[in-house]
Amino acid sequence: MKLISFEGLNCYTSCVISIAKHFGLTYEMSFYNLWSETSFIYDDRFNLYYTKRMLENLETLGLKLDKVFCDTPELVKKTLDSVENSVFLIIGMDAYYLPWSPIYQLSHDSHYFIIQKDGTDSFPCFDPSYGEDNIQLPCGEIMSHAFEINIAEQVIQMSLDANGVTELQEILQMHSNIREKIFTEIEDERDLALTGRYIGAFIDNRCLYRNYLNELPSNGYVQQLFHNDYFMEWKAVKNGLFKASLLRNNAKIVCEVKSRLSRMIDREIDMAEKMAEI
Protein backbone atom coordinates (compact mmCIF):
# COMPACT_ATOMS: atom_id res chain seq x y z
CA MET A 1 0.00 0.00 0.00
CA LYS A 2 1.27 3.46 -0.90
CA LEU A 3 0.80 5.67 2.16
CA ILE A 4 -0.53 9.18 1.52
CA SER A 5 0.07 12.04 3.93
CA PHE A 6 0.43 15.73 3.10
CA GLU A 7 -0.60 19.14 4.37
CA GLY A 8 -4.35 19.37 4.92
CA LEU A 9 -4.78 15.74 5.99
CA ASN A 10 -4.94 14.55 9.61
CA CYS A 11 -4.18 11.03 10.82
CA TYR A 12 -7.75 9.88 10.04
CA THR A 13 -8.14 11.47 6.61
CA SER A 14 -4.62 10.32 5.64
CA CYS A 15 -5.80 6.75 6.26
CA VAL A 16 -8.93 7.33 4.19
CA ILE A 17 -6.99 8.77 1.25
CA SER A 18 -4.37 6.00 1.43
CA ILE A 19 -7.10 3.36 1.11
CA ALA A 20 -8.74 5.32 -1.72
CA LYS A 21 -5.40 5.35 -3.55
CA HIS A 22 -5.01 1.61 -2.95
CA PHE A 23 -8.48 1.05 -4.42
CA GLY A 24 -7.34 2.88 -7.56
CA LEU A 25 -9.56 5.92 -7.05
CA THR A 26 -8.62 9.37 -8.30
CA TYR A 27 -8.80 10.74 -4.77
CA GLU A 28 -7.84 14.29 -5.80
CA MET A 29 -11.31 14.64 -7.32
CA SER A 30 -12.80 14.39 -3.82
CA PHE A 31 -11.21 17.78 -3.05
CA TYR A 32 -12.91 19.68 -5.87
CA ASN A 33 -15.55 21.46 -3.71
CA LEU A 34 -13.71 21.84 -0.39
CA TRP A 35 -12.93 25.55 -0.80
CA SER A 36 -16.55 26.53 -0.15
CA GLU A 37 -17.29 23.96 2.57
CA THR A 38 -18.39 25.49 5.87
CA SER A 39 -20.24 22.63 7.61
CA PHE A 40 -17.62 20.27 9.02
CA ILE A 41 -17.50 17.11 11.11
CA TYR A 42 -16.52 17.86 14.71
CA ASP A 43 -14.49 15.18 16.48
CA ASP A 44 -14.71 15.83 20.22
CA ARG A 45 -12.05 13.20 20.96
CA PHE A 46 -9.48 15.18 18.97
CA ASN A 47 -11.22 18.50 19.53
CA LEU A 48 -11.02 19.39 15.84
CA TYR A 49 -13.11 19.92 12.74
CA TYR A 50 -12.54 18.16 9.43
CA THR A 51 -14.16 17.84 6.03
CA LYS A 52 -17.45 16.03 5.50
CA ARG A 53 -17.65 16.69 1.78
CA MET A 54 -14.45 14.77 1.02
CA LEU A 55 -15.88 11.62 2.60
CA GLU A 56 -19.15 12.05 0.69
CA ASN A 57 -17.27 12.55 -2.57
CA LEU A 58 -15.11 9.48 -1.96
CA GLU A 59 -18.22 7.35 -1.43
CA THR A 60 -19.45 8.54 -4.83
CA LEU A 61 -16.05 7.65 -6.30
CA GLY A 62 -16.17 4.15 -4.78
CA LEU A 63 -14.99 4.12 -1.14
CA LYS A 64 -17.58 3.57 1.58
CA LEU A 65 -16.70 3.66 5.28
CA ASP A 66 -18.82 2.04 7.98
CA LYS A 67 -17.93 3.60 11.34
CA VAL A 68 -18.33 1.57 14.54
CA PHE A 69 -17.68 3.13 17.96
CA CYS A 70 -16.31 0.48 20.31
CA ASP A 71 -16.62 1.02 24.06
CA THR A 72 -15.74 -2.55 25.09
CA PRO A 73 -13.19 -5.17 23.94
CA GLU A 74 -16.14 -7.46 23.25
CA LEU A 75 -17.55 -5.00 20.71
CA VAL A 76 -14.13 -4.67 19.06
CA LYS A 77 -13.92 -8.47 18.73
CA LYS A 78 -17.47 -8.72 17.42
CA THR A 79 -16.75 -6.05 14.80
CA LEU A 80 -13.46 -7.65 13.71
CA ASP A 81 -15.12 -11.08 13.51
CA SER A 82 -17.87 -9.65 11.30
CA VAL A 83 -15.55 -8.71 8.43
CA GLU A 84 -13.88 -11.01 5.93
CA ASN A 85 -10.16 -11.52 5.54
CA SER A 86 -8.28 -9.00 3.33
CA VAL A 87 -10.64 -6.16 4.32
CA PHE A 88 -8.99 -2.86 5.29
CA LEU A 89 -10.06 -1.16 8.51
CA ILE A 90 -9.15 2.21 9.99
CA ILE A 91 -8.54 1.80 13.71
CA GLY A 92 -8.84 4.56 16.30
CA MET A 93 -6.59 3.79 19.26
CA ASP A 94 -4.49 5.40 21.97
CA ALA A 95 -0.98 5.94 20.52
CA TYR A 96 0.41 5.07 23.98
CA TYR A 97 -0.04 1.42 22.96
CA LEU A 98 1.43 1.66 19.44
CA PRO A 99 5.09 0.53 19.39
CA TRP A 100 5.94 2.62 16.31
CA SER A 101 4.51 5.83 17.78
CA PRO A 102 6.95 8.45 19.15
CA ILE A 103 4.80 8.63 22.31
CA TYR A 104 4.67 4.86 22.86
CA GLN A 105 4.35 4.24 26.62
CA LEU A 106 5.14 7.95 27.22
CA SER A 107 1.84 9.81 26.90
CA HIS A 108 -1.73 9.31 25.77
CA ASP A 109 -3.17 10.65 22.52
CA SER A 110 -5.79 9.31 20.13
CA HIS A 111 -4.51 8.18 16.74
CA TYR A 112 -5.75 6.46 13.58
CA PHE A 113 -3.99 3.85 11.45
CA ILE A 114 -4.90 1.10 8.97
CA ILE A 115 -4.99 -2.65 9.47
CA GLN A 116 -5.79 -5.44 7.06
CA LYS A 117 -7.55 -8.48 8.45
CA ASP A 118 -5.70 -11.63 7.45
CA GLY A 119 -7.02 -14.34 9.78
CA THR A 120 -3.89 -14.60 11.93
CA ASP A 121 -3.21 -13.62 15.55
CA SER A 122 -1.67 -10.31 14.50
CA PHE A 123 -2.62 -7.69 11.95
CA PRO A 124 -0.42 -5.98 9.36
CA CYS A 125 -0.63 -2.26 10.14
CA PHE A 126 -0.10 0.78 7.92
CA ASP A 127 0.34 4.27 9.36
CA PRO A 128 0.45 7.14 6.83
CA SER A 129 1.18 9.76 9.51
CA TYR A 130 4.45 8.07 10.49
CA GLY A 131 5.21 6.42 7.16
CA GLU A 132 5.16 2.97 8.75
CA ASP A 133 4.27 0.13 6.40
CA ASN A 134 3.22 -3.47 7.16
CA ILE A 135 4.07 -3.55 10.89
CA GLN A 136 2.57 -6.43 12.88
CA LEU A 137 0.39 -5.69 15.91
CA PRO A 138 -1.16 -8.49 18.03
CA CYS A 139 -4.93 -8.80 17.82
CA GLY A 140 -5.12 -8.59 21.61
CA GLU A 141 -3.68 -5.07 21.63
CA ILE A 142 -6.34 -3.85 19.22
CA MET A 143 -9.13 -5.61 21.08
CA SER A 144 -8.00 -4.09 24.39
CA HIS A 145 -7.43 -0.50 23.26
CA ALA A 146 -9.34 0.34 20.05
CA PHE A 147 -12.14 2.89 20.49
CA GLU A 148 -13.30 3.05 16.87
CA ILE A 149 -13.27 0.87 13.76
CA ASN A 150 -13.99 2.11 10.24
CA ILE A 151 -14.67 -0.72 7.78
CA ALA A 152 -13.56 0.18 4.25
CA GLU A 153 -15.60 -1.19 1.37
CA GLN A 154 -15.05 -0.66 -2.33
CA VAL A 155 -18.44 0.07 -3.88
CA ILE A 156 -19.75 0.82 -7.36
CA GLN A 157 -18.32 4.08 -8.64
CA MET A 158 -20.85 6.75 -9.51
CA SER A 159 -20.40 9.87 -11.59
CA LEU A 160 -19.06 12.82 -9.58
CA ASP A 161 -20.18 16.14 -11.01
CA ALA A 162 -16.98 18.05 -10.25
CA ASN A 163 -18.15 21.40 -11.53
CA GLY A 164 -15.49 24.02 -10.90
CA VAL A 165 -17.80 26.87 -11.92
CA THR A 166 -20.35 25.88 -9.27
CA GLU A 167 -17.61 25.93 -6.64
CA LEU A 168 -16.62 29.48 -7.60
CA GLN A 169 -20.26 30.56 -7.50
CA GLU A 170 -20.55 29.14 -3.96
CA ILE A 171 -17.63 31.33 -2.86
CA LEU A 172 -19.08 34.42 -4.52
CA GLN A 173 -22.60 33.90 -3.15
CA MET A 174 -21.95 32.59 0.37
CA HIS A 175 -18.68 34.13 1.57
CA SER A 176 -20.24 37.29 2.96
CA ASN A 177 -22.62 35.14 5.02
CA ILE A 178 -19.81 33.05 6.47
CA ARG A 179 -17.98 36.24 7.42
CA GLU A 180 -20.97 37.36 9.48
CA LYS A 181 -21.34 33.91 11.03
CA ILE A 182 -17.72 33.82 12.23
CA PHE A 183 -17.88 37.45 13.39
CA THR A 184 -20.90 36.54 15.55
CA GLU A 185 -19.01 33.61 17.09
CA ILE A 186 -15.99 35.80 17.80
CA GLU A 187 -18.08 38.56 19.36
CA ASP A 188 -19.90 36.07 21.60
CA GLU A 189 -16.49 34.84 22.85
CA ARG A 190 -18.02 31.59 24.07
CA ASP A 191 -15.08 29.52 22.85
CA LEU A 192 -12.53 31.40 20.76
CA ALA A 193 -10.22 28.37 20.69
CA LEU A 194 -13.01 26.29 19.16
CA THR A 195 -13.54 28.99 16.53
CA GLY A 196 -9.79 28.79 15.90
CA ARG A 197 -10.14 25.06 15.26
CA TYR A 198 -12.99 25.80 12.88
CA ILE A 199 -10.64 28.11 10.97
CA GLY A 200 -8.11 25.26 11.08
CA ALA A 201 -10.56 23.19 9.02
CA PHE A 202 -10.81 26.09 6.57
CA ILE A 203 -7.03 25.97 6.15
CA ASP A 204 -6.93 22.19 5.73
CA ASN A 205 -9.66 22.33 3.09
CA ARG A 206 -7.81 25.03 1.16
CA CYS A 207 -4.67 22.92 1.17
CA LEU A 208 -6.65 20.01 -0.26
CA TYR A 209 -8.38 22.24 -2.82
CA ARG A 210 -4.96 23.49 -3.95
CA ASN A 211 -3.94 19.85 -4.36
CA TYR A 212 -6.95 19.36 -6.63
CA LEU A 213 -6.03 22.45 -8.68
CA ASN A 214 -2.47 21.18 -9.07
CA GLU A 215 -3.83 18.07 -10.80
CA LEU A 216 -5.65 20.12 -13.44
CA PRO A 217 -4.01 21.14 -16.73
CA SER A 218 -1.26 23.61 -15.81
CA ASN A 219 -2.48 27.06 -14.91
CA GLY A 220 0.29 28.90 -13.12
CA TYR A 221 -1.91 31.93 -12.47
CA VAL A 222 -4.49 29.97 -10.48
CA GLN A 223 -1.75 28.21 -8.51
CA GLN A 224 -0.20 31.58 -7.65
CA LEU A 225 -3.46 32.67 -6.03
CA PHE A 226 -3.09 29.85 -3.48
CA HIS A 227 0.49 30.78 -2.64
CA ASN A 228 2.20 30.29 0.73
CA ASP A 229 1.55 33.87 1.88
CA TYR A 230 -2.19 33.23 1.43
CA PHE A 231 -1.99 30.29 3.84
CA MET A 232 0.16 32.26 6.27
CA GLU A 233 -2.56 34.91 6.47
CA TRP A 234 -5.18 32.27 7.29
CA LYS A 235 -2.90 30.77 9.93
CA ALA A 236 -2.52 34.23 11.47
CA VAL A 237 -6.32 34.35 11.90
CA LYS A 238 -6.32 30.94 13.55
CA ASN A 239 -3.36 31.70 15.85
CA GLY A 240 -4.89 35.04 16.81
CA LEU A 241 -8.05 33.29 17.98
CA PHE A 242 -6.02 30.84 20.06
CA LYS A 243 -4.08 33.72 21.61
CA ALA A 244 -7.24 35.69 22.33
CA SER A 245 -8.77 32.65 24.04
CA LEU A 246 -5.97 32.74 26.63
CA LEU A 247 -6.21 36.43 27.54
CA ARG A 248 -8.74 38.26 29.67
CA ASN A 249 -8.06 41.65 28.06
CA ASN A 250 -8.17 40.52 24.45
CA ALA A 251 -10.15 43.32 22.75
CA LYS A 252 -7.19 44.51 20.66
CA ILE A 253 -6.32 41.02 19.45
CA VAL A 254 -9.97 40.22 18.67
CA CYS A 255 -10.18 43.42 16.62
CA GLU A 256 -7.04 42.45 14.69
CA VAL A 257 -8.38 38.95 14.06
CA LYS A 258 -11.68 40.28 12.71
CA SER A 259 -9.82 42.68 10.45
CA ARG A 260 -7.57 39.89 9.10
CA LEU A 261 -10.53 37.59 8.63
CA SER A 262 -12.48 40.23 6.73
CA ARG A 263 -9.50 40.88 4.44
CA MET A 264 -9.16 37.15 3.74
CA ILE A 265 -12.84 36.80 2.88
CA ASP A 266 -12.57 39.78 0.50
CA ARG A 267 -9.38 38.32 -0.95
CA GLU A 268 -11.07 35.00 -1.63
CA ILE A 269 -14.05 36.66 -3.30
CA ASP A 270 -11.59 38.51 -5.52
CA MET A 271 -9.74 35.24 -6.25
CA ALA A 272 -12.98 33.50 -7.23
CA GLU A 273 -13.93 36.37 -9.54
CA LYS A 274 -10.55 36.21 -11.27
CA MET A 275 -10.70 32.42 -11.61
CA ALA A 276 -14.21 32.66 -13.08
CA GLU A 277 -12.86 34.90 -15.84
CA ILE A 278 -10.24 32.36 -16.97
C-alpha positions in Angstrom: 0.0 0.0 0.0 1.3 3.5 -0.9 0.8 5.7 2.2 -0.5 9.2 1.5 0.1 12.0 3.9 0.4 15.7 3.1 -0.6 19.1 4.4 -4.4 19.4 4.9 -4.8 15.7 6.0 -4.9 14.6 9.6 -4.2 11.0 10.8 -7.7 9.9 10.0 -8.1 11.5 6.6 -4.6 10.3 5.6 -5.8 6.8 6.3 -8.9 7.3 4.2 -7.0 8.8 1.3 -4.4 6.0 1.4 -7.1 3.4 1.1 -8.7 5.3 -1.7 -5.4 5.3 -3.5 -5.0 1.6 -2.9 -8.5 1.0 -4.4 -7.3 2.9 -7.6 -9.6 5.9 -7.0 -8.6 9.4 -8.3 -8.8 10.7 -4.8 -7.8 14.3 -5.8 -11.3 14.6 -7.3 -12.8 14.4 -3.8 -11.2 17.8 -3.0 -12.9 19.7 -5.9 -15.5 21.5 -3.7 -13.7 21.8 -0.4 -12.9 25.5 -0.8 -16.6 26.5 -0.2 -17.3 24.0 2.6 -18.4 25.5 5.9 -20.2 22.6 7.6 -17.6 20.3 9.0 -17.5 17.1 11.1 -16.5 17.9 14.7 -14.5 15.2 16.5 -14.7 15.8 20.2 -12.1 13.2 21.0 -9.5 15.2 19.0 -11.2 18.5 19.5 -11.0 19.4 15.8 -13.1 19.9 12.7 -12.5 18.2 9.4 -14.2 17.8 6.0 -17.4 16.0 5.5 -17.6 16.7 1.8 -14.5 14.8 1.0 -15.9 11.6 2.6 -19.2 12.0 0.7 -17.3 12.6 -2.6 -15.1 9.5 -2.0 -18.2 7.4 -1.4 -19.5 8.5 -4.8 -16.1 7.6 -6.3 -16.2 4.2 -4.8 -15.0 4.1 -1.1 -17.6 3.6 1.6 -16.7 3.7 5.3 -18.8 2.0 8.0 -17.9 3.6 11.3 -18.3 1.6 14.5 -17.7 3.1 18.0 -16.3 0.5 20.3 -16.6 1.0 24.1 -15.7 -2.5 25.1 -13.2 -5.2 23.9 -16.1 -7.5 23.3 -17.5 -5.0 20.7 -14.1 -4.7 19.1 -13.9 -8.5 18.7 -17.5 -8.7 17.4 -16.7 -6.1 14.8 -13.5 -7.6 13.7 -15.1 -11.1 13.5 -17.9 -9.6 11.3 -15.6 -8.7 8.4 -13.9 -11.0 5.9 -10.2 -11.5 5.5 -8.3 -9.0 3.3 -10.6 -6.2 4.3 -9.0 -2.9 5.3 -10.1 -1.2 8.5 -9.1 2.2 10.0 -8.5 1.8 13.7 -8.8 4.6 16.3 -6.6 3.8 19.3 -4.5 5.4 22.0 -1.0 5.9 20.5 0.4 5.1 24.0 0.0 1.4 23.0 1.4 1.7 19.4 5.1 0.5 19.4 5.9 2.6 16.3 4.5 5.8 17.8 6.9 8.4 19.1 4.8 8.6 22.3 4.7 4.9 22.9 4.3 4.2 26.6 5.1 7.9 27.2 1.8 9.8 26.9 -1.7 9.3 25.8 -3.2 10.7 22.5 -5.8 9.3 20.1 -4.5 8.2 16.7 -5.7 6.5 13.6 -4.0 3.8 11.4 -4.9 1.1 9.0 -5.0 -2.7 9.5 -5.8 -5.4 7.1 -7.5 -8.5 8.4 -5.7 -11.6 7.4 -7.0 -14.3 9.8 -3.9 -14.6 11.9 -3.2 -13.6 15.5 -1.7 -10.3 14.5 -2.6 -7.7 12.0 -0.4 -6.0 9.4 -0.6 -2.3 10.1 -0.1 0.8 7.9 0.3 4.3 9.4 0.5 7.1 6.8 1.2 9.8 9.5 4.4 8.1 10.5 5.2 6.4 7.2 5.2 3.0 8.8 4.3 0.1 6.4 3.2 -3.5 7.2 4.1 -3.6 10.9 2.6 -6.4 12.9 0.4 -5.7 15.9 -1.2 -8.5 18.0 -4.9 -8.8 17.8 -5.1 -8.6 21.6 -3.7 -5.1 21.6 -6.3 -3.8 19.2 -9.1 -5.6 21.1 -8.0 -4.1 24.4 -7.4 -0.5 23.3 -9.3 0.3 20.1 -12.1 2.9 20.5 -13.3 3.0 16.9 -13.3 0.9 13.8 -14.0 2.1 10.2 -14.7 -0.7 7.8 -13.6 0.2 4.3 -15.6 -1.2 1.4 -15.0 -0.7 -2.3 -18.4 0.1 -3.9 -19.8 0.8 -7.4 -18.3 4.1 -8.6 -20.9 6.7 -9.5 -20.4 9.9 -11.6 -19.1 12.8 -9.6 -20.2 16.1 -11.0 -17.0 18.0 -10.2 -18.1 21.4 -11.5 -15.5 24.0 -10.9 -17.8 26.9 -11.9 -20.3 25.9 -9.3 -17.6 25.9 -6.6 -16.6 29.5 -7.6 -20.3 30.6 -7.5 -20.5 29.1 -4.0 -17.6 31.3 -2.9 -19.1 34.4 -4.5 -22.6 33.9 -3.1 -21.9 32.6 0.4 -18.7 34.1 1.6 -20.2 37.3 3.0 -22.6 35.1 5.0 -19.8 33.0 6.5 -18.0 36.2 7.4 -21.0 37.4 9.5 -21.3 33.9 11.0 -17.7 33.8 12.2 -17.9 37.5 13.4 -20.9 36.5 15.5 -19.0 33.6 17.1 -16.0 35.8 17.8 -18.1 38.6 19.4 -19.9 36.1 21.6 -16.5 34.8 22.9 -18.0 31.6 24.1 -15.1 29.5 22.8 -12.5 31.4 20.8 -10.2 28.4 20.7 -13.0 26.3 19.2 -13.5 29.0 16.5 -9.8 28.8 15.9 -10.1 25.1 15.3 -13.0 25.8 12.9 -10.6 28.1 11.0 -8.1 25.3 11.1 -10.6 23.2 9.0 -10.8 26.1 6.6 -7.0 26.0 6.2 -6.9 22.2 5.7 -9.7 22.3 3.1 -7.8 25.0 1.2 -4.7 22.9 1.2 -6.7 20.0 -0.3 -8.4 22.2 -2.8 -5.0 23.5 -3.9 -3.9 19.8 -4.4 -6.9 19.4 -6.6 -6.0 22.4 -8.7 -2.5 21.2 -9.1 -3.8 18.1 -10.8 -5.6 20.1 -13.4 -4.0 21.1 -16.7 -1.3 23.6 -15.8 -2.5 27.1 -14.9 0.3 28.9 -13.1 -1.9 31.9 -12.5 -4.5 30.0 -10.5 -1.7 28.2 -8.5 -0.2 31.6 -7.6 -3.5 32.7 -6.0 -3.1 29.9 -3.5 0.5 30.8 -2.6 2.2 30.3 0.7 1.5 33.9 1.9 -2.2 33.2 1.4 -2.0 30.3 3.8 0.2 32.3 6.3 -2.6 34.9 6.5 -5.2 32.3 7.3 -2.9 30.8 9.9 -2.5 34.2 11.5 -6.3 34.4 11.9 -6.3 30.9 13.6 -3.4 31.7 15.8 -4.9 35.0 16.8 -8.0 33.3 18.0 -6.0 30.8 20.1 -4.1 33.7 21.6 -7.2 35.7 22.3 -8.8 32.7 24.0 -6.0 32.7 26.6 -6.2 36.4 27.5 -8.7 38.3 29.7 -8.1 41.6 28.1 -8.2 40.5 24.5 -10.1 43.3 22.7 -7.2 44.5 20.7 -6.3 41.0 19.4 -10.0 40.2 18.7 -10.2 43.4 16.6 -7.0 42.4 14.7 -8.4 38.9 14.1 -11.7 40.3 12.7 -9.8 42.7 10.4 -7.6 39.9 9.1 -10.5 37.6 8.6 -12.5 40.2 6.7 -9.5 40.9 4.4 -9.2 37.2 3.7 -12.8 36.8 2.9 -12.6 39.8 0.5 -9.4 38.3 -0.9 -11.1 35.0 -1.6 -14.1 36.7 -3.3 -11.6 38.5 -5.5 -9.7 35.2 -6.2 -13.0 33.5 -7.2 -13.9 36.4 -9.5 -10.5 36.2 -11.3 -10.7 32.4 -11.6 -14.2 32.7 -13.1 -12.9 34.9 -15.8 -10.2 32.4 -17.0 
